[in-house]
Protein backbone atom coordinates (compact mmCIF):
# COMPACT_ATOMS: atom_id res chain seq x y z
CA UNK A 1 0.00 0.00 0.00
CA UNK A 2 1.39 3.42 -0.94
CA UNK A 3 2.25 5.71 1.96
CA UNK A 4 0.18 8.82 2.57
CA UNK A 5 1.81 11.70 4.43
CA UNK A 6 0.94 15.01 2.75
CA UNK A 7 -1.44 15.48 -0.16
CA UNK A 8 -1.35 18.63 -2.26
CA UNK A 9 -3.77 19.25 -5.08
CA UNK A 10 -7.26 20.08 -6.20
CA UNK A 11 -10.37 18.79 -4.50
CA UNK A 12 -13.40 17.74 -6.51
CA UNK A 13 -16.72 18.73 -4.87
CA UNK A 14 -19.58 16.23 -5.15
CA UNK A 15 -22.16 16.81 -2.43
CA UNK A 16 -24.65 14.12 -3.42
CA UNK A 17 -26.17 12.49 -0.32
CA UNK A 18 -26.38 8.74 0.33
CA UNK A 19 -24.07 7.60 -2.45
CA UNK A 20 -23.95 3.85 -1.81
CA UNK A 21 -21.25 1.33 -2.63
CA UNK A 22 -23.34 -0.07 -5.49
CA UNK A 23 -23.14 3.35 -7.13
CA UNK A 24 -19.37 3.45 -6.71
CA UNK A 25 -18.82 -0.10 -8.01
CA UNK A 26 -22.07 -1.48 -9.49
CA UNK A 27 -23.05 -5.05 -8.63
CA UNK A 28 -23.38 -6.04 -12.28
CA UNK A 29 -19.69 -5.19 -12.82
CA UNK A 30 -18.18 -6.99 -9.82
CA UNK A 31 -16.99 -10.02 -11.80
CA UNK A 32 -14.67 -7.77 -13.79
CA UNK A 33 -11.03 -7.38 -12.75
CA UNK A 34 -10.13 -4.09 -11.08
CA UNK A 35 -8.65 -2.55 -14.22
CA UNK A 36 -11.97 -3.05 -15.99
CA UNK A 37 -14.09 -2.28 -12.94
CA UNK A 38 -12.36 1.08 -12.56
CA UNK A 39 -13.78 2.14 -15.93
CA UNK A 40 -17.30 1.64 -14.58
CA UNK A 41 -16.84 3.36 -11.21
CA UNK A 42 -19.68 5.78 -10.42
CA UNK A 43 -21.43 4.39 -13.51
CA UNK A 44 -24.95 5.77 -12.76
CA UNK A 45 -23.52 9.32 -12.66
CA UNK A 46 -20.40 9.02 -14.78
CA UNK A 47 -22.16 7.98 -17.99
CA UNK A 48 -25.22 9.31 -19.79
CA UNK A 49 -28.23 7.07 -19.14
CA UNK A 50 -26.11 5.44 -16.42
CA UNK A 51 -24.76 2.95 -18.96
CA UNK A 52 -21.00 2.58 -19.22
CA UNK A 53 -21.25 0.19 -22.15
CA UNK A 54 -22.42 3.03 -24.35
CA UNK A 55 -19.30 4.89 -23.30
CA UNK A 56 -20.75 8.40 -23.48
CA UNK A 57 -19.50 10.42 -20.53
CA UNK A 58 -21.78 12.70 -18.55
CA UNK A 59 -20.07 16.11 -18.66
CA UNK A 60 -22.00 17.25 -15.59
CA UNK A 61 -20.24 14.68 -13.40
CA UNK A 62 -17.29 16.45 -11.71
CA UNK A 63 -14.74 13.67 -12.24
CA UNK A 64 -15.37 13.94 -15.98
CA UNK A 65 -14.58 17.65 -16.04
CA UNK A 66 -11.14 18.70 -17.25
CA UNK A 67 -10.46 20.99 -14.30
CA UNK A 68 -10.77 18.08 -11.85
CA UNK A 69 -8.96 15.37 -13.82
CA UNK A 70 -5.94 15.45 -11.52
CA UNK A 71 -7.88 15.88 -8.25
CA UNK A 72 -6.52 13.90 -5.29
CA UNK A 73 -9.29 14.82 -2.86
CA UNK A 74 -13.06 14.45 -3.08
CA UNK A 75 -15.49 16.44 -0.95
CA UNK A 76 -18.57 14.30 -0.48
CA UNK A 77 -22.19 14.48 0.59
CA UNK A 78 -23.84 13.04 3.69
CA UNK A 79 -23.58 9.28 4.32
CA UNK A 80 -21.14 8.65 1.48
CA UNK A 81 -20.35 4.96 0.96
CA UNK A 82 -23.46 3.62 2.65
CA UNK A 83 -24.84 0.19 1.76
CA UNK A 84 -23.17 -3.19 1.54
CA UNK A 85 -19.55 -3.95 2.39
CA UNK A 86 -17.55 -3.72 -0.80
CA UNK A 87 -13.77 -3.29 -0.70
CA UNK A 88 -13.85 -2.63 -4.43
CA UNK A 89 -15.52 0.74 -3.72
CA UNK A 90 -12.60 2.52 -2.00
CA UNK A 91 -10.15 0.71 -4.29
CA UNK A 92 -11.94 2.09 -7.35
CA UNK A 93 -11.87 5.56 -5.79
CA UNK A 94 -8.12 5.26 -5.21
CA UNK A 95 -7.61 4.10 -8.78
CA UNK A 96 -9.38 7.27 -9.91
CA UNK A 97 -6.54 9.18 -8.22
CA UNK A 98 -8.46 10.09 -5.06
CA UNK A 99 -6.49 9.47 -1.84
CA UNK A 100 -8.64 11.49 0.54
CA UNK A 101 -12.39 11.81 1.07
CA UNK A 102 -13.75 14.73 3.09
CA UNK A 103 -17.38 14.55 4.18
CA UNK A 104 -19.76 14.98 7.10
CA UNK A 105 -20.40 11.23 7.42
CA UNK A 106 -19.51 7.92 5.79
CA UNK A 107 -20.94 4.43 5.80
CA UNK A 108 -19.32 2.62 8.73
CA UNK A 109 -17.97 -0.41 6.88
CA UNK A 110 -16.96 1.70 3.90
CA UNK A 111 -14.99 4.02 6.17
CA UNK A 112 -13.02 1.08 7.59
CA UNK A 113 -12.41 -0.33 4.12
CA UNK A 114 -11.00 3.01 3.00
CA UNK A 115 -8.06 2.63 5.37
CA UNK A 116 -7.37 -0.86 4.00
CA UNK A 117 -7.15 0.59 0.51
CA UNK A 118 -4.96 3.58 1.38
CA UNK A 119 -7.73 6.18 1.26
CA UNK A 120 -8.05 8.70 4.10
CA UNK A 121 -11.66 9.51 5.11
CA UNK A 122 -11.98 12.79 7.06
CA UNK A 123 -15.15 14.02 8.73
CA UNK A 124 -16.15 17.62 9.44
CA UNK A 125 -19.50 19.23 10.33
CA UNK A 126 -21.82 19.87 7.38
CA UNK A 127 -21.31 23.64 7.44
CA UNK A 128 -17.54 23.11 7.15
CA UNK A 129 -18.08 20.72 4.24
CA UNK A 130 -20.12 23.37 2.44
CA UNK A 131 -17.33 25.93 2.93
CA UNK A 132 -14.71 23.52 1.64
CA UNK A 133 -16.85 22.62 -1.37
CA UNK A 134 -17.09 26.31 -2.27
CA UNK A 135 -13.31 26.57 -2.00
CA UNK A 136 -12.95 23.51 -4.22
CA UNK A 137 -14.94 25.23 -6.96
CA UNK A 138 -12.06 27.72 -7.33
CA UNK A 139 -9.74 24.84 -8.34
CA UNK A 140 -7.24 26.11 -5.80
CA UNK A 141 -4.76 23.88 -3.99
CA UNK A 142 -5.75 21.96 -0.87
CA UNK A 143 -3.21 20.49 1.52
CA UNK A 144 -4.01 17.45 3.64
CA UNK A 145 -1.29 16.97 6.24
CA UNK A 146 -1.84 13.62 7.94
CA UNK A 147 1.07 13.97 10.36
CA UNK A 148 -0.28 17.29 11.69
CA UNK A 149 -3.92 16.20 11.17
CA UNK A 150 -4.79 19.38 9.31
CA UNK A 151 -6.59 20.31 6.10
CA UNK A 152 -5.48 23.63 4.61
CA UNK A 153 -7.98 25.15 2.16
CA UNK A 154 -7.03 27.38 -0.80
CA UNK A 155 -7.88 30.46 1.32
CA UNK A 156 -5.21 29.21 3.80
CA UNK A 157 -7.72 28.51 6.58
CA UNK A 158 -6.74 25.41 8.54
CA UNK A 159 -9.09 22.70 9.78
CA UNK A 160 -8.02 20.11 12.37
CA UNK A 161 -9.33 16.58 12.02
CA UNK A 162 -9.35 13.53 14.28
CA UNK A 163 -8.10 10.04 13.44
CA UNK A 164 -7.28 6.94 15.47
CA UNK A 165 -3.54 6.51 15.97
CA UNK A 166 -3.52 2.99 14.52
CA UNK A 167 -5.33 4.20 11.38
CA UNK A 168 -3.00 7.15 11.07
CA UNK A 169 0.07 4.95 11.37
CA UNK A 170 -1.22 2.48 8.79
CA UNK A 171 -1.47 5.26 6.21
CA UNK A 172 1.79 6.97 7.17
CA UNK A 173 3.68 3.68 6.87
CA UNK A 174 1.66 2.34 3.96
CA UNK A 175 0.58 -0.78 5.85
CA UNK A 176 -2.70 -2.69 6.07
CA UNK A 177 -3.95 -4.43 9.24
CA UNK A 178 -1.84 -7.54 8.62
CA UNK A 179 1.31 -5.48 8.08
CA UNK A 180 0.62 -3.47 11.24
CA UNK A 181 0.18 -6.68 13.24
CA UNK A 182 3.46 -8.09 11.92
CA UNK A 183 5.24 -4.98 13.22
CA UNK A 184 4.44 -6.37 16.69
CA UNK A 185 5.76 -9.84 15.84
CA UNK A 186 8.40 -9.85 18.59
CA UNK A 187 5.87 -8.90 21.26
CA UNK A 188 3.46 -11.55 19.99
CA UNK A 189 6.18 -14.22 20.14
CA UNK A 190 7.15 -13.13 23.66
CA UNK A 191 3.55 -13.46 24.78
CA UNK A 192 3.28 -16.89 23.12
CA UNK A 193 6.44 -18.20 24.83
CA UNK A 194 5.33 -16.92 28.23
CA UNK A 195 1.81 -18.25 27.78
CA UNK A 196 3.20 -21.63 26.74
CA UNK A 197 4.97 -21.86 30.09
CA UNK A 198 1.99 -20.60 32.06
CA UNK A 199 -0.78 -22.58 30.33
CA UNK A 200 0.88 -25.49 28.48
CA UNK A 201 -2.35 -27.50 28.35
CA UNK A 202 -3.77 -25.08 25.81
CA UNK A 203 -1.08 -26.06 23.32
CA UNK A 204 -0.98 -29.83 23.75
CA UNK A 205 -3.13 -30.51 20.69
CA UNK A 206 -1.14 -28.26 18.37
CA UNK A 207 2.33 -29.52 19.30
TORKOL-4160 file (C-alpha; in steps of 0.2 Angstrom, whole numbers, padded with zeros to 4 digits, m for minus):
207
<pt num="1" X="0000" Y="0000" Z="0000"/>
<pt num="2" X="0007" Y="0017" Z="m0005"/>
<pt num="3" X="0011" Y="0029" Z="0010"/>
<pt num="4" X="0001" Y="0044" Z="0013"/>
<pt num="5" X="0009" Y="0059" Z="0022"/>
<pt num="6" X="0005" Y="0075" Z="0014"/>
<pt num="7" X="m0007" Y="0077" Z="m0001"/>
<pt num="8" X="m0007" Y="0093" Z="m0011"/>
<pt num="9" X="m0019" Y="0096" Z="m0025"/>
<pt num="10" X="m0036" Y="0100" Z="m0031"/>
<pt num="11" X="m0052" Y="0094" Z="m0023"/>
<pt num="12" X="m0067" Y="0089" Z="m0033"/>
<pt num="13" X="m0084" Y="0094" Z="m0024"/>
<pt num="14" X="m0098" Y="0081" Z="m0026"/>
<pt num="15" X="m0111" Y="0084" Z="m0012"/>
<pt num="16" X="m0123" Y="0071" Z="m0017"/>
<pt num="17" X="m0131" Y="0062" Z="m0002"/>
<pt num="18" X="m0132" Y="0044" Z="0002"/>
<pt num="19" X="m0120" Y="0038" Z="m0012"/>
<pt num="20" X="m0120" Y="0019" Z="m0009"/>
<pt num="21" X="m0106" Y="0007" Z="m0013"/>
<pt num="22" X="m0117" Y="0000" Z="m0027"/>
<pt num="23" X="m0116" Y="0017" Z="m0036"/>
<pt num="24" X="m0097" Y="0017" Z="m0034"/>
<pt num="25" X="m0094" Y="m0001" Z="m0040"/>
<pt num="26" X="m0110" Y="m0007" Z="m0047"/>
<pt num="27" X="m0115" Y="m0025" Z="m0043"/>
<pt num="28" X="m0117" Y="m0030" Z="m0061"/>
<pt num="29" X="m0098" Y="m0026" Z="m0064"/>
<pt num="30" X="m0091" Y="m0035" Z="m0049"/>
<pt num="31" X="m0085" Y="m0050" Z="m0059"/>
<pt num="32" X="m0073" Y="m0039" Z="m0069"/>
<pt num="33" X="m0055" Y="m0037" Z="m0064"/>
<pt num="34" X="m0051" Y="m0020" Z="m0055"/>
<pt num="35" X="m0043" Y="m0013" Z="m0071"/>
<pt num="36" X="m0060" Y="m0015" Z="m0080"/>
<pt num="37" X="m0070" Y="m0011" Z="m0065"/>
<pt num="38" X="m0062" Y="0005" Z="m0063"/>
<pt num="39" X="m0069" Y="0011" Z="m0080"/>
<pt num="40" X="m0087" Y="0008" Z="m0073"/>
<pt num="41" X="m0084" Y="0017" Z="m0056"/>
<pt num="42" X="m0098" Y="0029" Z="m0052"/>
<pt num="43" X="m0107" Y="0022" Z="m0068"/>
<pt num="44" X="m0125" Y="0029" Z="m0064"/>
<pt num="45" X="m0118" Y="0047" Z="m0063"/>
<pt num="46" X="m0102" Y="0045" Z="m0074"/>
<pt num="47" X="m0111" Y="0040" Z="m0090"/>
<pt num="48" X="m0126" Y="0047" Z="m0099"/>
<pt num="49" X="m0141" Y="0035" Z="m0096"/>
<pt num="50" X="m0131" Y="0027" Z="m0082"/>
<pt num="51" X="m0124" Y="0015" Z="m0095"/>
<pt num="52" X="m0105" Y="0013" Z="m0096"/>
<pt num="53" X="m0106" Y="0001" Z="m0111"/>
<pt num="54" X="m0112" Y="0015" Z="m0122"/>
<pt num="55" X="m0096" Y="0024" Z="m0116"/>
<pt num="56" X="m0104" Y="0042" Z="m0117"/>
<pt num="57" X="m0098" Y="0052" Z="m0103"/>
<pt num="58" X="m0109" Y="0064" Z="m0093"/>
<pt num="59" X="m0100" Y="0081" Z="m0093"/>
<pt num="60" X="m0110" Y="0086" Z="m0078"/>
<pt num="61" X="m0101" Y="0073" Z="m0067"/>
<pt num="62" X="m0086" Y="0082" Z="m0059"/>
<pt num="63" X="m0074" Y="0068" Z="m0061"/>
<pt num="64" X="m0077" Y="0070" Z="m0080"/>
<pt num="65" X="m0073" Y="0088" Z="m0080"/>
<pt num="66" X="m0056" Y="0093" Z="m0086"/>
<pt num="67" X="m0052" Y="0105" Z="m0071"/>
<pt num="68" X="m0054" Y="0090" Z="m0059"/>
<pt num="69" X="m0045" Y="0077" Z="m0069"/>
<pt num="70" X="m0030" Y="0077" Z="m0058"/>
<pt num="71" X="m0039" Y="0079" Z="m0041"/>
<pt num="72" X="m0033" Y="0070" Z="m0026"/>
<pt num="73" X="m0046" Y="0074" Z="m0014"/>
<pt num="74" X="m0065" Y="0072" Z="m0015"/>
<pt num="75" X="m0077" Y="0082" Z="m0005"/>
<pt num="76" X="m0093" Y="0071" Z="m0002"/>
<pt num="77" X="m0111" Y="0072" Z="0003"/>
<pt num="78" X="m0119" Y="0065" Z="0018"/>
<pt num="79" X="m0118" Y="0046" Z="0022"/>
<pt num="80" X="m0106" Y="0043" Z="0007"/>
<pt num="81" X="m0102" Y="0025" Z="0005"/>
<pt num="82" X="m0117" Y="0018" Z="0013"/>
<pt num="83" X="m0124" Y="0001" Z="0009"/>
<pt num="84" X="m0116" Y="m0016" Z="0008"/>
<pt num="85" X="m0098" Y="m0020" Z="0012"/>
<pt num="86" X="m0088" Y="m0019" Z="m0004"/>
<pt num="87" X="m0069" Y="m0016" Z="m0004"/>
<pt num="88" X="m0069" Y="m0013" Z="m0022"/>
<pt num="89" X="m0078" Y="0004" Z="m0019"/>
<pt num="90" X="m0063" Y="0013" Z="m0010"/>
<pt num="91" X="m0051" Y="0004" Z="m0021"/>
<pt num="92" X="m0060" Y="0010" Z="m0037"/>
<pt num="93" X="m0059" Y="0028" Z="m0029"/>
<pt num="94" X="m0041" Y="0026" Z="m0026"/>
<pt num="95" X="m0038" Y="0020" Z="m0044"/>
<pt num="96" X="m0047" Y="0036" Z="m0050"/>
<pt num="97" X="m0033" Y="0046" Z="m0041"/>
<pt num="98" X="m0042" Y="0050" Z="m0025"/>
<pt num="99" X="m0032" Y="0047" Z="m0009"/>
<pt num="100" X="m0043" Y="0057" Z="0003"/>
<pt num="101" X="m0062" Y="0059" Z="0005"/>
<pt num="102" X="m0069" Y="0074" Z="0015"/>
<pt num="103" X="m0087" Y="0073" Z="0021"/>
<pt num="104" X="m0099" Y="0075" Z="0035"/>
<pt num="105" X="m0102" Y="0056" Z="0037"/>
<pt num="106" X="m0098" Y="0040" Z="0029"/>
<pt num="107" X="m0105" Y="0022" Z="0029"/>
<pt num="108" X="m0097" Y="0013" Z="0044"/>
<pt num="109" X="m0090" Y="m0002" Z="0034"/>
<pt num="110" X="m0085" Y="0008" Z="0020"/>
<pt num="111" X="m0075" Y="0020" Z="0031"/>
<pt num="112" X="m0065" Y="0005" Z="0038"/>
<pt num="113" X="m0062" Y="m0002" Z="0021"/>
<pt num="114" X="m0055" Y="0015" Z="0015"/>
<pt num="115" X="m0040" Y="0013" Z="0027"/>
<pt num="116" X="m0037" Y="m0004" Z="0020"/>
<pt num="117" X="m0036" Y="0003" Z="0003"/>
<pt num="118" X="m0025" Y="0018" Z="0007"/>
<pt num="119" X="m0039" Y="0031" Z="0006"/>
<pt num="120" X="m0040" Y="0044" Z="0021"/>
<pt num="121" X="m0058" Y="0048" Z="0026"/>
<pt num="122" X="m0060" Y="0064" Z="0035"/>
<pt num="123" X="m0076" Y="0070" Z="0044"/>
<pt num="124" X="m0081" Y="0088" Z="0047"/>
<pt num="125" X="m0098" Y="0096" Z="0052"/>
<pt num="126" X="m0109" Y="0099" Z="0037"/>
<pt num="127" X="m0107" Y="0118" Z="0037"/>
<pt num="128" X="m0088" Y="0116" Z="0036"/>
<pt num="129" X="m0090" Y="0104" Z="0021"/>
<pt num="130" X="m0101" Y="0117" Z="0012"/>
<pt num="131" X="m0087" Y="0130" Z="0015"/>
<pt num="132" X="m0074" Y="0118" Z="0008"/>
<pt num="133" X="m0084" Y="0113" Z="m0007"/>
<pt num="134" X="m0085" Y="0132" Z="m0011"/>
<pt num="135" X="m0067" Y="0133" Z="m0010"/>
<pt num="136" X="m0065" Y="0118" Z="m0021"/>
<pt num="137" X="m0075" Y="0126" Z="m0035"/>
<pt num="138" X="m0060" Y="0139" Z="m0037"/>
<pt num="139" X="m0049" Y="0124" Z="m0042"/>
<pt num="140" X="m0036" Y="0131" Z="m0029"/>
<pt num="141" X="m0024" Y="0119" Z="m0020"/>
<pt num="142" X="m0029" Y="0110" Z="m0004"/>
<pt num="143" X="m0016" Y="0102" Z="0008"/>
<pt num="144" X="m0020" Y="0087" Z="0018"/>
<pt num="145" X="m0006" Y="0085" Z="0031"/>
<pt num="146" X="m0009" Y="0068" Z="0040"/>
<pt num="147" X="0005" Y="0070" Z="0052"/>
<pt num="148" X="m0001" Y="0086" Z="0058"/>
<pt num="149" X="m0020" Y="0081" Z="0056"/>
<pt num="150" X="m0024" Y="0097" Z="0047"/>
<pt num="151" X="m0033" Y="0102" Z="0031"/>
<pt num="152" X="m0027" Y="0118" Z="0023"/>
<pt num="153" X="m0040" Y="0126" Z="0011"/>
<pt num="154" X="m0035" Y="0137" Z="m0004"/>
<pt num="155" X="m0039" Y="0152" Z="0007"/>
<pt num="156" X="m0026" Y="0146" Z="0019"/>
<pt num="157" X="m0039" Y="0143" Z="0033"/>
<pt num="158" X="m0034" Y="0127" Z="0043"/>
<pt num="159" X="m0045" Y="0113" Z="0049"/>
<pt num="160" X="m0040" Y="0101" Z="0062"/>
<pt num="161" X="m0047" Y="0083" Z="0060"/>
<pt num="162" X="m0047" Y="0068" Z="0071"/>
<pt num="163" X="m0040" Y="0050" Z="0067"/>
<pt num="164" X="m0036" Y="0035" Z="0077"/>
<pt num="165" X="m0018" Y="0033" Z="0080"/>
<pt num="166" X="m0018" Y="0015" Z="0073"/>
<pt num="167" X="m0027" Y="0021" Z="0057"/>
<pt num="168" X="m0015" Y="0036" Z="0055"/>
<pt num="169" X="0000" Y="0025" Z="0057"/>
<pt num="170" X="m0006" Y="0012" Z="0044"/>
<pt num="171" X="m0007" Y="0026" Z="0031"/>
<pt num="172" X="0009" Y="0035" Z="0036"/>
<pt num="173" X="0018" Y="0018" Z="0034"/>
<pt num="174" X="0008" Y="0012" Z="0020"/>
<pt num="175" X="0003" Y="m0004" Z="0029"/>
<pt num="176" X="m0013" Y="m0013" Z="0030"/>
<pt num="177" X="m0020" Y="m0022" Z="0046"/>
<pt num="178" X="m0009" Y="m0038" Z="0043"/>
<pt num="179" X="0007" Y="m0027" Z="0040"/>
<pt num="180" X="0003" Y="m0017" Z="0056"/>
<pt num="181" X="0001" Y="m0033" Z="0066"/>
<pt num="182" X="0017" Y="m0040" Z="0060"/>
<pt num="183" X="0026" Y="m0025" Z="0066"/>
<pt num="184" X="0022" Y="m0032" Z="0083"/>
<pt num="185" X="0029" Y="m0049" Z="0079"/>
<pt num="186" X="0042" Y="m0049" Z="0093"/>
<pt num="187" X="0029" Y="m0044" Z="0106"/>
<pt num="188" X="0017" Y="m0058" Z="0100"/>
<pt num="189" X="0031" Y="m0071" Z="0101"/>
<pt num="190" X="0036" Y="m0066" Z="0118"/>
<pt num="191" X="0018" Y="m0067" Z="0124"/>
<pt num="192" X="0016" Y="m0084" Z="0116"/>
<pt num="193" X="0032" Y="m0091" Z="0124"/>
<pt num="194" X="0027" Y="m0085" Z="0141"/>
<pt num="195" X="0009" Y="m0091" Z="0139"/>
<pt num="196" X="0016" Y="m0108" Z="0134"/>
<pt num="197" X="0025" Y="m0109" Z="0150"/>
<pt num="198" X="0010" Y="m0103" Z="0160"/>
<pt num="199" X="m0004" Y="m0113" Z="0152"/>
<pt num="200" X="0004" Y="m0127" Z="0142"/>
<pt num="201" X="m0012" Y="m0137" Z="0142"/>
<pt num="202" X="m0019" Y="m0125" Z="0129"/>
<pt num="203" X="m0005" Y="m0130" Z="0117"/>
<pt num="204" X="m0005" Y="m0149" Z="0119"/>
<pt num="205" X="m0016" Y="m0153" Z="0103"/>
<pt num="206" X="m0006" Y="m0141" Z="0092"/>
<pt num="207" X="0012" Y="m0148" Z="0097"/>
